[in-house]
Amino acid sequence: MGRAQYDVIDRVFVATAVVAIAGVLAAGASTVGDSRPKEARAVAPTTVPSVVPSTYPRPTVITTPPYTYPELETHPEAFRGLGKLAYVSDGKLWILDGTGAPPRAVADDVGPGRLRWSPDGGWVAFQTGYAGDLFVVNSTRGAPVRVPVSQMYGRWEWSPTESVLAVVDQARGEADGSLVVFRAPDFSMSYPAPLGALWRASEITWSPNGRQLYFTAYDPTQPPRVDRVFAIDFPSCLRGCQPRELPVGLEVPANSDAGLLFAGWSADARRLLLWIDWAHSASGAMDGLDVTSVSVDGEPRVLLPATLVKPLWIAPMADTSDAVLAVGHGRIWDEHRELQRCSLATGGCVKVSVSDGPAIDPAVSPDGRRLAYVASDPLVFADPTSVPPASSVRWSLSRRLVVANLDGTGARVLADHGVVAPRWAPDNRHLVFWRAGYLWLVDADAPEPVAIAGHVPVRANEFNDAAFEQFPYVMPGDDVWEAADWLR
């Protein structure tokens, strides 16, 4: 996160012993009060689609002791023609290039952390752990180059259209930093700061066409202490420019404090999504935040249901202003969650998931016709002080991959036994997901999952060696597709 408050509080959780963490989380789930300002929003209908049983055989179950993963043979040849994967395994950064060849290592001494492809596939940026140095490596040759910023407590993002890397040079304990830009092929030297010395940035995001870079700014001395959103143009702003404010229209009391975190864009690029973080609260962010949809064309802002602070739990639908959201509060895995299809222009939502327990990890096919998600069993977190908690292990193993029509009908299970974060291939037929320490490929029309890469971490933060099965939601933004990236 870009704020000093998040830095201090979130890292306390990482440093705490596993049993103490369990107590904190269990207490947080039951005692968090909600005194935040309320805004009216549309309510999802209570009717749900009926389940259509699968006509395919039940996928093979992988049985291993809790927190341990099997040694499996991988089949990179199955990934032929489906893009490029980058991931960390055994202390190296690996690339699976989609030619059918085995993966190849492009960097050594790399631990779990965030990594991202450049849009042309020529470069991979990676950062080990939280606040580790940021590096960029050519995907075919050469050694990694350290990106020369003073400290890496800020955000960084590739342009979606060219190999330009925007970085917030932010020191530990600071709420923001200076914005610097790097361009291929020389990442050892930055352009002059496009905002100059008078402006500071916290969160950043690019517009989908790469022509604007949006950032949040915060002045704690000027009440109400609310984040503001600004944009600068590219590439003209590389020589310096005056940012333009994007009015958010957030109505807050005079002495309020509220943060804004970028949550994504509508597929038609007309609406920017933001999480509203009242009081810049790290604990509040862990328990989920309301989402607001802001038009870049001056249309009215609308409020959407709350989600956890995970960008991949908001799945835009191609060529529309709709998205599928994993809706629900609470940091513990047994909290109620369901998938809702929401209009980002009106705020109207309808439930589309079929699951007795929490439904999470939505993914909409590129053609906008099918929905993939993870369904689970309705278990109760009854043993938070046990290590490992048997209830959380059972729940994690109940996670299964479901594919359905966009309205939720025709739901069928493609894979089970601990599925995490499915994502569609460009062919609208194949999906890649994490399970039991590996990335798997499955054909939605003839489901026989095959492991294609591993071992692969399930999240970017090691979290004091606490297993994912015990604490799957703790860190905002932490996800399989933070620790790995798929260029499609």
C-alpha positions as CSV (number, residue, x, y, z in Angstrom):
1,M,0.0,0.0,0.0
2,G,1.2,3.5,-0.5
3,R,0.4,4.9,2.9
4,A,2.7,5.0,5.9
5,Q,-0.2,3.9,8.1
6,Y,-0.6,0.7,6.1
7,D,3.2,0.1,6.3
8,V,3.3,0.2,10.1
9,I,0.1,-1.8,10.8
10,D,0.4,-4.4,8.1
11,R,4.0,-5.3,9.0
12,V,3.0,-5.9,12.6
13,F,0.9,-8.8,11.4
14,V,3.7,-10.2,9.4
15,A,6.1,-10.2,12.4
16,T,3.7,-11.7,14.8
17,A,3.8,-15.4,15.7
18,V,1.2,-17.7,14.0
19,V,-0.9,-18.3,17.0
20,A,-1.0,-14.6,17.9
21,I,-2.0,-13.8,14.4
22,A,-4.9,-16.2,14.6
23,G,-6.1,-14.5,17.7
24,V,-5.9,-11.1,16.2
25,L,-7.7,-12.2,13.1
26,A,-10.5,-13.9,15.0
27,A,-10.9,-10.9,17.2
28,G,-10.9,-8.5,14.2
29,A,-13.6,-10.5,12.5
30,S,-16.0,-10.3,15.4
31,T,-15.3,-6.8,17.0
32,V,-14.7,-4.5,14.1
33,G,-17.3,-1.6,14.3
34,D,-18.6,0.2,11.3
35,S,-19.0,3.9,12.0
36,R,-18.2,4.9,8.4
37,P,-20.6,7.3,6.5
38,K,-23.3,5.4,4.7
39,E,-24.3,5.9,1.1
40,A,-27.3,4.4,-0.6
41,R,-26.7,1.8,-3.2
42,A,-28.7,-0.8,-5.2
43,V,-29.4,-4.2,-3.5
44,A,-28.8,-7.4,-5.3
45,P,-31.9,-9.6,-5.8
46,T,-32.0,-12.7,-3.6
47,T,-32.9,-15.1,-6.4
48,V,-30.1,-17.3,-7.6
49,P,-29.6,-19.5,-10.7
50,S,-30.2,-23.2,-10.4
51,V,-27.2,-25.5,-10.6
52,V,-26.7,-27.6,-13.7
53,P,-24.7,-30.8,-12.8
54,S,-21.6,-31.4,-14.8
55,T,-21.6,-34.2,-17.3
56,Y,-17.8,-34.6,-16.9
57,P,-16.1,-37.1,-14.5
58,R,-15.0,-35.7,-11.2
59,P,-11.4,-34.4,-11.4
60,T,-8.7,-36.4,-9.7
61,V,-8.2,-35.4,-6.1
62,I,-4.7,-34.7,-4.8
63,T,-4.3,-35.9,-1.2
64,T,-1.4,-34.5,0.8
65,P,-0.9,-33.6,4.5
66,P,-1.9,-30.0,5.5
67,Y,0.5,-27.3,4.3
68,T,2.5,-29.7,2.2
69,Y,2.4,-30.0,-1.6
70,P,3.2,-33.0,-3.8
71,E,6.0,-33.4,-6.3
72,L,4.4,-33.6,-9.7
73,E,5.6,-33.8,-13.2
74,T,4.8,-30.7,-15.2
75,H,3.9,-30.4,-18.8
76,P,4.9,-27.1,-20.3
77,E,4.1,-28.4,-23.8
78,A,0.4,-28.2,-22.9
79,F,0.8,-24.4,-22.6
80,R,1.8,-24.0,-26.2
81,G,0.3,-20.9,-27.9
82,L,-1.4,-19.5,-24.8
83,G,1.0,-16.6,-24.0
84,K,3.9,-16.3,-21.5
85,L,4.1,-17.0,-17.8
86,A,6.6,-15.5,-15.4
87,Y,6.9,-16.9,-11.9
88,V,9.3,-17.5,-9.0
89,S,10.4,-21.0,-8.0
90,D,13.4,-22.3,-6.0
91,G,14.9,-18.9,-5.7
92,K,14.9,-18.1,-9.5
93,L,12.7,-16.1,-11.8
94,W,11.4,-18.4,-14.5
95,I,9.7,-17.8,-17.9
96,L,7.4,-20.3,-19.7
97,D,7.3,-18.8,-23.2
98,G,4.4,-20.7,-24.7
99,T,6.4,-22.4,-27.4
100,G,6.2,-25.8,-25.7
101,A,9.8,-25.6,-24.4
102,P,10.6,-26.1,-20.8
103,P,10.8,-23.0,-18.5
104,R,14.0,-21.1,-18.4
105,A,15.5,-19.1,-15.5
106,V,16.3,-15.4,-16.2
107,A,17.3,-14.3,-12.7
108,D,18.8,-15.8,-9.6
109,D,18.3,-15.0,-5.9
110,V,14.7,-14.1,-6.3
111,G,12.2,-14.7,-3.5
112,P,8.4,-14.5,-3.6
113,G,7.2,-11.0,-4.4
114,R,5.4,-8.9,-7.0
115,L,6.3,-9.3,-10.7
116,R,4.9,-7.9,-13.9
117,W,5.4,-8.3,-17.7
118,S,5.9,-5.2,-19.8
119,P,3.1,-5.1,-22.4
120,D,5.3,-6.1,-25.3
121,G,6.7,-9.1,-23.5
122,G,10.3,-7.9,-23.7
123,W,10.8,-7.2,-20.0
124,V,9.8,-8.4,-16.5
125,A,9.9,-6.1,-13.5
126,F,10.1,-7.8,-10.1
127,Q,10.4,-6.9,-6.5
128,T,11.2,-9.5,-3.8
129,G,9.1,-9.2,-0.7
130,Y,7.8,-6.0,0.6
131,A,10.0,-2.9,0.0
132,G,12.7,-5.0,-1.6
133,D,14.7,-3.5,-4.5
134,L,13.0,-3.2,-7.8
135,F,14.6,-4.9,-10.8
136,V,13.9,-5.2,-14.5
137,V,15.2,-8.1,-16.6
138,N,15.1,-8.7,-20.4
139,S,13.0,-11.7,-21.0
140,T,15.5,-13.3,-23.5
141,R,19.0,-12.2,-22.5
142,G,21.1,-10.2,-20.0
143,A,21.3,-9.7,-16.3
144,P,18.7,-7.9,-14.1
145,V,19.1,-4.2,-13.7
146,R,18.2,-2.5,-10.4
147,V,15.8,0.4,-10.9
148,P,17.6,3.4,-9.2
149,V,15.2,4.7,-6.6
150,S,16.1,5.6,-3.0
151,Q,13.6,3.3,-1.3
152,M,10.9,1.0,-2.6
153,Y,8.0,1.5,-0.3
154,G,5.9,3.0,-3.1
155,R,3.9,1.6,-6.0
156,W,5.1,0.8,-9.5
157,E,3.2,0.1,-12.7
158,W,4.0,-0.6,-16.3
159,S,2.2,1.4,-18.9
160,P,-0.4,-0.9,-20.6
161,T,0.8,0.1,-24.1
162,E,4.6,0.5,-24.0
163,S,7.6,-0.4,-22.0
164,V,7.4,2.6,-19.7
165,L,7.6,2.0,-15.9
166,A,6.2,4.5,-13.5
167,V,7.5,4.3,-9.9
168,V,6.7,6.2,-6.7
169,D,10.1,6.8,-4.9
170,Q,8.8,6.6,-1.4
171,A,10.7,6.2,1.8
172,R,9.7,4.1,4.8
173,G,7.3,5.9,7.1
174,E,6.2,8.4,4.4
175,A,2.7,8.7,3.1
176,D,3.8,9.5,-0.5
177,G,6.8,10.1,-2.7
178,S,8.1,11.6,-5.9
179,L,6.9,10.1,-9.2
180,V,9.7,8.9,-11.5
181,V,9.5,7.3,-15.0
182,F,11.8,4.8,-16.7
183,R,11.7,3.7,-20.3
184,A,13.2,0.7,-22.2
185,P,15.9,-0.2,-22.9
186,D,17.8,1.7,-20.2
187,F,16.1,1.3,-16.8
188,S,19.2,2.5,-15.0
189,M,18.3,6.1,-15.7
190,S,15.0,7.9,-15.1
191,Y,13.4,10.8,-16.9
192,P,13.0,14.0,-14.9
193,A,10.2,13.7,-12.4
194,P,7.1,14.7,-14.4
195,L,5.4,16.3,-11.4
196,G,8.5,18.3,-10.4
197,A,9.2,18.9,-6.7
198,L,5.9,20.5,-5.7
199,W,3.7,17.4,-6.2
200,R,3.8,14.1,-4.4
201,A,2.1,10.8,-5.4
202,S,0.8,7.9,-3.3
203,E,-1.3,5.4,-5.4
204,I,-0.8,5.2,-9.1
205,T,-2.6,3.6,-12.1
206,W,-2.5,4.0,-15.9
207,S,-5.5,4.6,-18.0
208,P,-6.2,1.5,-20.2
209,N,-5.0,3.4,-23.4
210,G,-1.7,4.4,-21.6
211,R,-2.3,8.1,-22.4
212,Q,-2.8,9.2,-18.8
213,L,-1.2,8.3,-15.5
214,Y,-3.5,8.8,-12.5
215,F,-2.3,9.3,-9.0
216,T,-3.7,10.1,-5.6
217,A,-2.4,13.0,-3.4
218,Y,-3.0,13.7,0.2
219,D,-2.5,16.8,2.4
220,P,-3.0,16.0,6.1
221,T,-2.9,19.7,7.0
222,Q,-6.0,20.7,5.1
223,P,-9.3,19.3,6.5
224,P,-11.2,17.4,5.4
225,R,-8.2,15.1,4.9
226,V,-9.3,13.3,1.9
227,D,-7.3,11.8,-1.0
228,R,-7.7,13.6,-4.3
229,V,-7.2,12.0,-7.7
230,F,-5.2,13.7,-10.5
231,A,-4.1,12.8,-14.0
232,I,-1.1,13.7,-16.2
233,D,-0.8,13.1,-19.9
234,F,1.8,10.9,-21.6
235,P,4.2,11.2,-23.2
236,S,3.9,15.0,-23.2
237,C,4.2,15.2,-19.4
238,L,7.7,13.7,-19.4
239,R,8.8,17.3,-19.7
240,G,6.7,18.5,-16.8
241,C,3.1,19.5,-16.7
242,Q,0.2,20.6,-14.4
243,P,-1.9,17.7,-13.2
244,R,-5.7,17.8,-13.8
245,E,-8.0,16.8,-11.0
246,L,-10.6,14.1,-11.5
247,P,-13.5,15.0,-9.2
248,V,-14.6,12.1,-7.1
249,G,-17.5,13.8,-5.4
250,L,-17.0,12.0,-2.1
251,E,-19.1,13.8,0.5
252,V,-17.5,13.7,3.9
253,P,-17.8,15.6,7.2
254,A,-15.5,18.6,7.7
255,N,-13.0,16.8,10.0
256,S,-13.0,13.5,8.2
257,D,-10.1,11.5,6.9
258,A,-10.6,9.2,3.9
259,G,-8.3,7.4,1.5
260,L,-8.8,6.3,-2.1
261,L,-7.2,3.2,-3.4
262,F,-7.3,2.3,-7.1
263,A,-9.4,-0.8,-7.8
264,G,-9.4,-1.0,-11.6
265,W,-11.2,0.2,-14.7
266,S,-14.4,-0.6,-16.6
267,A,-13.7,-2.6,-19.8
268,D,-14.8,0.4,-21.9
269,A,-12.3,2.6,-20.0
270,R,-15.0,5.2,-19.1
271,R,-15.1,4.5,-15.4
272,L,-12.3,4.4,-12.8
273,L,-13.0,2.2,-9.7
274,L,-11.8,3.2,-6.2
275,W,-12.0,1.7,-2.8
276,I,-13.0,4.2,-0.1
277,D,-10.9,3.8,3.0
278,W,-12.3,5.8,5.8
279,A,-9.6,7.1,8.2
280,H,-6.9,5.6,6.0
281,S,-7.4,2.5,8.2
282,A,-5.2,-0.5,7.6
283,S,-7.5,-2.7,9.7
284,G,-10.5,-1.4,7.8
285,A,-8.9,-2.2,4.5
286,M,-8.3,-5.8,5.7
287,D,-12.0,-6.2,6.4
288,G,-13.1,-4.8,3.0
289,L,-14.1,-1.4,1.6
290,D,-16.9,0.0,-0.4
291,V,-16.2,0.5,-4.1
292,T,-17.1,3.7,-5.9
293,S,-17.3,4.1,-9.7
294,V,-16.1,7.5,-11.0
295,S,-16.8,8.6,-14.6
296,V,-14.0,10.2,-16.5
297,D,-16.7,11.8,-18.7
298,G,-18.4,13.8,-15.9
299,E,-21.3,11.4,-15.4
300,P,-22.6,10.8,-11.8
301,R,-20.5,8.7,-9.4
302,V,-22.1,5.5,-8.1
303,L,-21.5,3.4,-5.0
304,L,-21.0,-0.4,-5.4
305,P,-20.9,-3.2,-2.8
306,A,-17.9,-3.7,-0.6
307,T,-15.1,-6.2,-1.5
308,L,-11.8,-7.1,0.0
309,V,-8.9,-4.9,-1.3
310,K,-8.0,-7.3,-4.1
311,P,-8.1,-5.9,-7.6
312,L,-8.5,-9.4,-9.1
313,W,-11.8,-9.8,-7.3
314,I,-13.3,-7.2,-9.6
315,A,-13.7,-8.7,-13.1
316,P,-14.7,-6.2,-15.9
317,M,-16.9,-7.5,-18.7
318,A,-15.7,-6.9,-22.3
319,D,-17.2,-4.0,-24.2
320,T,-19.5,-3.0,-21.3
321,S,-19.7,-0.9,-18.2
322,D,-20.4,-4.0,-16.1
323,A,-18.2,-6.1,-13.9
324,V,-18.5,-9.1,-11.6
325,L,-17.5,-8.4,-8.0
326,A,-16.7,-10.8,-5.2
327,V,-18.9,-9.0,-2.6
328,G,-18.4,-9.3,1.1
329,H,-16.7,-7.9,4.3
330,G,-14.3,-9.6,6.7
331,R,-10.8,-10.9,6.6
332,I,-11.6,-14.4,7.7
333,W,-12.3,-17.1,5.1
334,D,-15.7,-18.1,6.6
335,E,-17.3,-14.7,6.0
336,H,-20.2,-14.6,3.5
337,R,-19.1,-13.8,0.0
338,E,-21.0,-14.0,-3.3
339,L,-20.5,-12.9,-6.8
340,Q,-22.6,-10.1,-8.2
341,R,-22.8,-8.7,-11.7
342,C,-22.9,-4.9,-11.2
343,S,-23.5,-2.0,-13.6
344,L,-20.6,0.4,-13.0
345,A,-22.8,3.2,-14.4
346,T,-25.9,2.7,-12.2
347,G,-24.7,0.6,-9.2
348,G,-27.4,-2.0,-9.8
349,C,-26.3,-5.6,-9.0
350,V,-27.6,-9.1,-9.3
351,K,-26.2,-12.3,-7.8
352,V,-24.6,-14.8,-10.3
353,S,-22.7,-17.3,-8.2
354,V,-23.9,-20.8,-7.0
355,S,-22.1,-21.8,-3.8
356,D,-23.1,-23.0,-0.4
357,G,-20.0,-21.4,1.1
358,P,-18.1,-18.3,0.0
359,A,-17.8,-17.6,-3.7
360,I,-14.6,-15.8,-4.8
361,D,-12.0,-15.3,-7.5
362,P,-14.2,-14.2,-10.4
363,A,-12.9,-14.2,-14.0
364,V,-14.9,-13.3,-17.1
365,S,-13.8,-14.8,-20.4
366,P,-12.3,-12.3,-22.9
367,D,-15.4,-12.6,-25.2
368,G,-17.6,-11.8,-22.2
369,R,-19.7,-15.0,-22.5
370,R,-18.6,-17.2,-19.6
371,L,-17.8,-16.7,-15.9
372,A,-15.2,-18.8,-13.9
373,Y,-15.0,-18.6,-10.2
374,V,-14.1,-20.5,-7.0
375,A,-17.0,-22.0,-4.9
376,S,-16.5,-23.5,-1.5
377,D,-18.2,-25.3,1.4
378,P,-19.9,-23.5,4.3
379,L,-17.5,-24.3,7.1
380,V,-17.1,-22.4,10.4
381,F,-13.8,-21.0,11.7
382,A,-14.2,-22.9,15.0
383,D,-10.5,-23.4,16.1
384,P,-8.6,-20.1,15.5
385,T,-6.0,-20.9,18.2
386,S,-5.1,-24.3,16.8
387,V,-2.1,-24.7,14.5
388,P,-3.0,-25.7,12.0
389,P,-6.8,-25.0,12.3
390,A,-8.5,-28.1,11.0
391,S,-11.5,-26.0,9.9
392,S,-9.4,-23.7,7.6
393,V,-7.6,-26.6,6.1
394,R,-10.9,-28.3,5.3
395,W,-12.3,-25.1,3.9
396,S,-9.2,-24.5,1.7
397,L,-9.5,-28.0,0.2
398,S,-13.2,-27.5,-0.6
399,R,-12.3,-24.7,-3.1
400,R,-13.4,-25.8,-6.5
401,L,-13.3,-24.3,-10.0
402,V,-16.8,-23.5,-11.4
403,V,-17.6,-22.3,-15.0
404,A,-21.0,-20.9,-15.8
405,N,-22.8,-18.6,-18.1
406,L,-22.7,-14.9,-17.2
407,D,-26.1,-15.1,-15.5
408,G,-24.9,-18.0,-13.3
409,T,-26.8,-20.7,-15.1
410,G,-25.1,-23.9,-16.4
411,A,-22.7,-24.0,-13.5
412,R,-20.4,-27.0,-13.5
413,V,-17.2,-28.0,-11.6
414,L,-14.0,-28.4,-13.6
415,A,-11.5,-29.0,-10.9
416,D,-11.4,-29.3,-7.1
417,H,-9.3,-29.8,-4.0
418,G,-8.0,-26.3,-3.4
419,V,-8.3,-24.3,-6.6
420,V,-7.1,-20.6,-6.4
421,A,-7.4,-17.7,-8.8
422,P,-8.5,-19.1,-12.2
423,R,-7.8,-16.9,-15.2
424,W,-9.0,-17.3,-18.8
425,A,-6.7,-17.7,-21.8
426,P,-7.3,-15.5,-24.9
427,D,-8.9,-18.4,-26.7
428,N,-12.0,-18.2,-24.3
429,R,-11.6,-21.9,-23.6
430,H,-8.6,-22.7,-21.4
431,L,-8.0,-21.5,-17.9
432,V,-4.9,-21.4,-15.6
433,F,-5.3,-21.7,-11.9
434,W,-3.1,-22.4,-8.8
435,R,-3.5,-25.7,-6.8
436,A,-1.2,-27.5,-4.4
437,G,1.9,-25.5,-5.3
438,Y,1.5,-25.6,-9.1
439,L,-0.1,-23.7,-11.9
440,W,-2.5,-25.9,-13.8
441,L,-4.1,-25.7,-17.2
442,V,-7.6,-26.9,-17.9
443,D,-9.8,-27.0,-21.0
444,A,-13.3,-25.7,-20.0
445,D,-14.9,-27.9,-22.7
446,A,-13.0,-31.1,-21.8
447,P,-11.7,-30.7,-18.3
448,E,-8.7,-32.8,-17.5
449,P,-6.4,-30.4,-15.5
450,V,-2.6,-30.7,-16.1
451,A,0.2,-29.1,-14.1
452,I,2.3,-26.8,-16.3
453,A,4.6,-25.0,-13.8
454,G,5.8,-25.3,-10.2
455,H,6.4,-25.1,-7.4
456,V,4.9,-21.6,-7.5
457,P,4.0,-19.4,-4.5
458,V,0.4,-18.8,-3.9
459,R,1.0,-15.2,-2.7
460,A,3.6,-12.5,-2.9
461,N,4.2,-12.2,0.9
462,E,5.6,-15.2,2.8
463,F,3.7,-13.9,5.9
464,N,6.0,-15.3,8.5
465,D,5.7,-18.8,7.1
466,A,2.0,-19.0,8.0
467,A,0.4,-21.2,5.4
468,F,-2.0,-19.9,2.9
469,E,-4.5,-22.5,3.9
470,Q,-4.7,-20.8,7.3
471,F,-4.6,-17.1,6.3
472,P,-5.7,-16.8,2.7
473,Y,-7.0,-13.2,2.8
474,V,-4.8,-11.3,5.3
475,M,-2.8,-8.9,3.2
476,P,-4.7,-6.5,0.8
477,G,-3.8,-7.1,-2.8
478,D,-1.9,-10.3,-2.0
479,D,-2.7,-12.9,-4.7
480,V,-1.4,-15.6,-7.0
481,W,-1.3,-13.2,-9.9
482,E,0.8,-10.7,-7.9
483,A,3.5,-13.5,-7.3
484,A,3.2,-14.6,-11.0
485,D,2.1,-12.9,-14.2
486,W,0.6,-14.2,-17.4
487,L,1.1,-12.2,-20.6
488,R,-1.9,-13.0,-22.8
